[in-house]
Amino acid sequence: MAGKYLFAPPEPASVPIVGDARLYPVGRIFCVGRNYAEHAKEMGHEVDREAPFYFTKPSSAILATGATIPYPPGTENFHHEMEFVLALDGPAFRIAEADAMSAVFGYACGLDLTRRDLQQAAKDKGRPWDLAKAFEHSAAISPITPANVFGAIGDQRIHLAVNGETRQDSRLSDLIWSVPTLISHLSRYYHLQAGDLIYTGTPAGVGKLVAGDRLEGGIDGLEPIALTIGAAE
Ligand code: MN
């Protein structure tokens, strides 16, 4: 029997949910740039306090915690960025900050993996960041904890260790753009919807990864995230 499609379409990317046997299907992945002052500084930038900015990753970049990934092709400066991730379950279009949390289903730990050398080259030439940010296995994520279990966003610790040595260590209270502000702002440009993830930016301490590295990250109240870097393909 002839199929509807030329070839079988892939299953949607998905993320486990804490306390729920169902999976969270991933639609789009939005990422916030420079959302911690100390990280902006280490990257050689002033914080732009006029408006947040974004880039995206394909949903196919989603990577479950516990994985071992090959060191990616095309880079000699592969970086970790530990992040607080929002998982939306409601529509939000031109939503007010006061109403924005109604669109949040839950939260997770994420790693925005980055080819830093290609990002710098793109910045230098005024080119897009896709090669640096939107590649295979570049969006690692822990299981999602529902918002009502996590409670209010406050000064929860966010941290990442590589081979047991702490490299990133900050607090969610150090976010420049708050979660409701981000959702409200992004909803001026997109019809946000269930399945959309927002990686909210990384604190200071980003750094280089090499084959054999073992990453372990956490945020108070969320499932931890772990990742191992294998040999280059
Ligand atoms: Mn990032």
Boltz pocket constraint, residues with backbone or C-beta under 6 A from the ligand:
constraints:
  - pocket:
      binder: B
      contacts: [[A, 31], [A, 32], [A, 33], [A, 81], [A, 83], [A, 112], [A, 199], [A, 201], [A, 202]]
      max_distance: 6.0
